[in-house]
């Protein structure tokens, strides 16, 4: 699906709207998790009114994830995305706007547009006596839902597999791609929160 920036709100626009609606609101951010080298970081943002937490949001980003801001500013990008998610989870979200912020979708569009490396053609070999070859089995089609989940998991497949196995969502020898569709949908709906929990759970072992 082609990315249309007009369907998504900028985080700055969301902040301006909530402060206009309620000047007493404030947003607090906190690092929920990071790796030892600080190349990966997950932020938690909380929308506050006084001492009351109205909504929270999580976002994870890592160094050089794409060709955009995360090349040098992955920490700032994660914090901004968490703020956008936090507002989206609150009653102040614009009902006519999509839940992801414009910043989140710009990163997703940049990654989707990155051309895949072409495989080198094998060198021609001298003809040999033909051998009977088994018929190639057709590759199993990956559903759009599982394809989105694969983009979210990325290089964290090992940690995610161990986490899902421990939770009984998949069996030994299976991968996250074998998880039930309803669980896969929850991963797609809350990607940053899921990755933060899965990776943190793996780091504690």
C-alpha positions, 0 to 999 in steps of 0.5 A: 500500500502506498504511503500517503502522508496526508493521512497521518498526524505529525507529533508536533501537531498532536502536542499542540492540539492536546495543550490547546484542549487542556493546558494542564496536560504534560508529557513525561518520557523515560527510557524503558530499556536499552542495550549495553552499547545504547544502539537500541533504545525503547522509550515510555511516554506518559500523558499526565494531568496533575499526578494522574496518568491518562495514557502511555505509549512505547516506541523502540528504535535503533541505530542506522535502522534506515536511511533517515534520522535513525542514522544519527538520532535514533534516541530522539526518534524513539522518544518522539514516536513514543510521545505520538503513540501515547497521545494516540492511546488517549482520549485526545487522539483525533478520530479522523487520523490514523494511530501511527504518527507521521514520523512512524510512517516516514520510517516505515516508508523509507524501509519499504522503499529500500531496494533489495540486493540482487542475487548474483547469477551462478556461473555456467557449468559444463553440461553433465548427464541429466539427473532426475530431480524432485519436483520443487515444492511451491513456497508457502505464501506469507499472509500480509499480517505475518509479513508486517510482523516479520518487519517488526521483529527484524533482527530480534527473531532469536529473542522473540522465538525464545519469548514466545516459546516460554509463553507457550505461544509456539512449540520448540522448533517453531518460529514466531511465524508460526504464532496464531493470527490473533497473537500476530495481530496484537504484535502488529498493533503494539510493536514497540511494547511487544519488542521491549517486553520480549527483548527485555525478557531475553536479556534477563536470562 
